[in-house]
Amino acid sequence: MTSSEYVVPVRGGLNAFWKGFTQAVPDFHVEVVEMLQAEGNAIVVQAVLGGTISADAPGGIAKKGDDIRIPHAYIIRYNADGKISYIDCYWDNTSINSIKASAL
């Protein structure tokens, strides 16, 4: 398998996902744990995304009222103007599966 076979496209559905997510987790926040300069035009960021799942969250979410924390890692590349040109994102699926995020 090539690395491109692991890529899941999110174009077109990302807006709907974030709208549903911010309704389910109204106090959503990101805590940057560490940020490292990598080679060339890249940085690596370790972050924890989280918040409290609303009691009014869509059905299928098991942890309503719980504070959730989902570890993430990002490799971010930027261009000569300092604008992001590419992002690789990795997260802990165990955390997401435990809240049944797929219900969003």
DAJO-V335940 format. One record per run of one state. SS is the DSSP state (alpha for helix, beta for strand, coil for the rest). FROM is the first residue (numbers start at 0). TO is the last residue. If there is no record, write none. Layout:
{{SS:FROM:TO} {SS:FROM:TO}}
//
This chain:
{{coil:0:1} {alpha:2:5} {coil:6:12} {alpha:13:23} {coil:24:27} {beta:28:36} {coil:37:40} {beta:41:51} {coil:52:65} {beta:66:77} {coil:78:82} {beta:83:90} {coil:91:91} {alpha:92:98} {coil:99:99} {alpha:100:102} {coil:103:103}}
//
